[in-house]
Amino acid sequence: MPLRLLAAISGHGFGHLAQSAPVLNRLRAAVPKFEITVRSALPYEVLARRIEGPFTHQHQADDFGMVMHDALRVDVTASAEKYRAWHDDWPRRVAAAAREIERLAPDLVFADVSYLALAAAAAVGVPAVAMCCLNWADIYWHYCHASPEAGAIHSQITDAYNSATVFLSAEPTMPMPSLHNTRSIGPVAMVGCNRRAEIDARYHLDAKEKLVLLVMGGIAYRPPLERWPALPGVRFIVQRDWRVRRGDVLELESLAMPLPDVLASCDLLLTKPGYGSFVEAAAVGIPVAYVSRDDWPEQPYLVEWLQRQVACAELPRADWAAGRLEPTLRPLLEQGHRPPVLPDGVAQAADVLCQFLGCGEVRNGTLDKIQ
């Protein structure tokens, strides 16, 4: 009988998928007979761009992170209210998820970073592993600690995380003082392949032109590109649904390449602080310019780590709005790439999952049986 894994992947942006997908892919390459069910609010098409091979998709939100005004700003009032409603019937919610896990009968639950799936797994005695660079207990407390119900909600979330056998804390990570089951692992990322020659040939570009990938993650946000002047010798790659009409822009979807490959083919990443974008950029040594997120508690730890890995700089919010990009972007483009960072957390996490599944350890992409 094939081994079964239930992966609960947060739909709060694309960063949790960017973390968990390379681990699942590494595991699948090592364990041929392996069935994956993915519980996530992300669409199947988005999941399939990252997760290799077949999987069953349950379109189910086991967490929601925080309610966002946009990719840069948390709606604190709406978040507090949603958590209040979510936890108002917490026992019933856990029981319903537990029944679903019993029906699926997985050998292991892997959560990034849904605490409901962990609580449900504990309720029915299914082993569980969590992995992330943050947890929603600490994010919730940062924003909503003044709410009268915050203490009880924080305790329920923390208890759920602590019910996992281990919480793999992926570098770079924010501190997790409420958790007693953390284990540090290295960076986790999918490493792209440089396909710049293909892009140049398709669009008749000069190899000396600079390509800047402009992405803001999986939460809706459109930069004010109409205010941005053209930068000599620079082209931006942007998503199609922004409907940008300028001669210095390429549409991301028209490249028909995985996003990590597009990133590896570019000269600079322009983005917001986020685990997936920062670590994937470091994994190919590409410079990064970022516009700050409002009071996001993970941001200082991400930025401090990135500063040690690649050429990077904050683009002030006023410059972002007015299109004063040249003073920040040009020096980064001149500095160029640095040696790539090895995302060794992928193999480390896959090893842990293999050990819990009782199938061995992943070493150099192959499976060694545990003696």
N, C-alpha and C positions, 0 to 999 in steps of 0.2 A: 504494500500500500504506500502511495507517495506521501511524503511529509507535507503537512499543511501549515501555512503561516498566515495569520491575520495581521495585516499592516494597517494601523490607524494613523492616517496622515492628515495633519491640520490643513485646512483650506485658507488659513490666514496668510494670504500672499502665496508666493511660489517657493519661499526659502525652505520650508519643511520638506517639500518634495525634492528640492535640490540636494538636501542632506540624505534623505532616506533612499532615493532611487539608486545611487551608485552602490550602496550597501546591498540592496536587494539584487542588483545586477551581478555583483560579485558573488553573492551567495548562490544565485541560480546557475552561474557558470560552473561552480564547483559541485553542485548537487543536481544531477540531471533530472531526477524524478522529484519534482517540487511544485506544489500548488500554492499560489498566492491569491488571497482575497484582499482587496484594498477597500477600506472604509474611509471615504473622504468626500467632502463637499466640492472638491475640484472636479471639473468635467472629465469624462473618460479621455477625451482627445488630449487634454493637457497632461494627464497622467501617462498616456501612451507615448508622448514625446520623450519621456525620461526613463520609464520602466520598460526594459527589454523583455520580449517574450509575452506569452499570454498571461492574463490575470482576470479574475472576476472582480467587477466593480460594484460596490454597494454605495450608492450616492447618499451618504449619510453624514451629517455634521455631528461628530463626537466632541467638538469644542468649537469655539468661535474666536478665541484670542481676545481682541479688543474691537469695539466698534470704531470705525475710522471715518473722519470727515473726508480724508483723502490719504494718499500714500505717505504724507508727511505729518498729519495731525490726528491725534486720538480724540474721539468724542467721549469725554470722561463721563458726562451725565448719562448718555445713552448706554455706555458700557456698564456703569454701576446698576442701571435698571435691568439690563439684560442678564447680568449675573444674578441679580436678586430673583428674577423670574426663573432662571435656569436652576437655581438651587432651592427654590421654594418647594419643589417636589423631588428633591434629590434621591431619596430612597426608591421612588417609583422609577425614575430615570435609570438608576443603576440596575434595578431588577429587570427592566425591559432589555437593556443592553446585555445583561447576563444571559437571558433566555436566548438571545440571538447568537451569542458565543457558544452556548450549549448546542444549538442547532448546527452550527458550522463545525464544531468539534475540532478546532485547530490544535496543533501540537504546541504552538507558541503564539503569543501576542507581542507584536513589535509596534511601539507607539512613538510617534514624533509629531506632536507631543501631547496627544489626547489623554487627559486624565480620566475621562469617563470610561474609556476602553480598559484602562488599568484597573479601575475600581471594579468593573464588571468581571474582568478576568480573575481578580482575587476572590470575588464572590462565588465563583464556580470552580476554583482550584486549578485554573490554567496558568502555567508559568508565563511571566511577562517581562519584557525588557523595554525600557524607555531609552530614547536617545535624543538629545538636542543640545543647543547652546544656551537655552533659557528654559524657564518653566512658567506656566500661567499663574501659579500662586504668587510668585514674586512680582510679576508684571501687574497683576490685579492689585496687589497690596500697594505698589508704588503709586497708582493712580487713585484708588478707591478706599484707602485705609480709613478715611474720615466717615464713611458710611456706617450707620449703626450695626448693620449686619455683617460688616467686613470681617470681623474676627472669626465668626462661625464659618463663613464661606471660605476664608483662607485656610482654616483647619481642615475642611472637607477636601479641598484641592490638595493640600499637602499630604494628607493621609493617603489619598489615591496615588500620588507619586511615590510615596514611601512604601506602598504595597508592592511595587515592582521589585523583582529580585535584584535588579541593578538598574541604575540610571546612568547611561553613558554620556558623560559631559564632554562634548566635542569642542576642541580648541578652534577658535577663540571663544571663550564662554564667559558669561557673567557669573558672579558668585551665587551660590545656591545654599545659603546657610540653613534653610529649613529642611533640607533633605539629608538623610543619613546613609543613603545607599548609592551615592555617586561614585563613579570610576572615571578618571580622566582618560581620554583618547586623543589622538592627533586630529588635525583638520580633516574634514570630510567634504569631498567635492568630486564632480565629474570633470575630467581633464579634456579640454577640447583639442582639436587638430587644426593646425594653421593651414587654411585653404585660400590664402590671399591670392595666389596665382589664378585660381578659378574665378574669383570675384573680379580681378583685373581684366581677365579675358572676356567675361560675360558683359561687363559694362564699359569696356574700352578705357580703363583707368590707367593713368600714369603710375608706375610703381612708387614714385616719390610722393604721391598724394597721401595724406593722412586720413585714416578711417577712425571715426569716433562712434562707438556704440552707445546710444542713449536709451537706457531702460530704467523703469521705475518700479519693477517688481509686479506682483500680481494684484495690486490694489489700484483701482482706477485713479489716474492722475495724468493730466496732459500739460507738459511744460509750455510756457508762452513763447513758442518758437517764432511767431510772427514778429516779435520784438527783437529777435536776435539777428544781428547783421551777419553776413557771410564772413567766414574766416578764410583768407587766401590759402589755397592748398589743402583745405580740410573738407571732408564730406561726413555727414552724419547718417547713421543707420537708425531708423525709427520704425515703430510699429505702424501697420497700415491703417488701423482705425483712428489714428490721430489726424488723418487726412491732411497731411502737410503738403503744401504746394510750393516747393522751392527747388531750384536746380541743383542744390548741393546736398540733396537727400536721396538715400536709397531706402526702399521699403524692406524691412526685415523679412517679411514672409516671402518676398520674391526671390530671396537667396536660396530658399528651400534647403536650409542647413540646420542642424541642431544648434541651439543657442550657444552651447560651449564652443562649438567650432567657429561660429561667427565671432565670438569674443576673442578666441585665439588668433583670429585673422586680422584683428584691429590693432590700432596703435594706442588707443586710450579708451577707458570706460568712464562714462559720465552717468552718475546714478545717485541713489540715496544710500545711506548705510544699511546694509542687510547682509546676513551671513552668506547666503548663496552667492551673491554678486561679488562680495569682497574676497571670499575664499577661492572662487573660480578664477578671479582675476589674478590672485597671487599664485595660483597653480600654473599659470602660463607667464607670470612675471610682468604683466601689463600694468602701466600706470593707471591711476584712478583719481578722478575728480568727483567730489560728492557734495551734495547740498544737504545741510543738516536737517534731521527730523526733530520736531518739537518735543523735547523732554523725554525721548525714548530711552529707558534706563539701560538698555543693552548697548547703546551707541558708543559710550566712552571706551568700552572694552574692545569693541570691533575696531574702532579707529586706532587705538593704541597698538593693537596687534598689526594692523595693516601698515602703519608707519614703519614698522620694523621689517616689512617684507618687500614693499614696492615703493616707487615714487608716487606720492599721493598728496593731495591738498584739498582743503575745504573751499568750495565756491560760495562766497557770501550770498545770503538770500537776496540782498538788494541787487547784487550783480546778476544773479540768476534771473530775477524778474526783469531787469533792464537790458539783459543781453550783453553785459560786459564780461565776456568769456575769455578774451585774449590774455589778460594778465595772469589768469590761473592756468588755462589749458596749454598755452605755448611753452612755458618752461617744462611742464611735464612731458610734452611731446619731444622736447629736445633731450630730456634725460633718457628716454627710451626704456627698454625692457631691462629687468633684472633677472637673476637666476630663479627659476620656478621653485615654488614651495611644494614639497612632496605631501600629498594628502593621505598620509599613512593611517589616518583614522578609519578609512574605508575597510582595509583589511582587518584592522583591530576589531571593528564592530562586527564584521562578518564572522570572524573567529568566535566571538562571544555567542552569536546566534547559532553557529554550528555546534558549539559545545552544549548549549541548552537543548538543541534538537537531537543531540546524541549522535551526530553524524561525523564528527571529526573537527579538524582545524583547516582553515584556508591558508595555504602558504604558496606564494608566487602564482596565485590564480588556480591552484589545484587543491585537491582535498586529501589530507592525511588523516587516516583513522586514529582516533584516540585509543591508546592501548589500555 
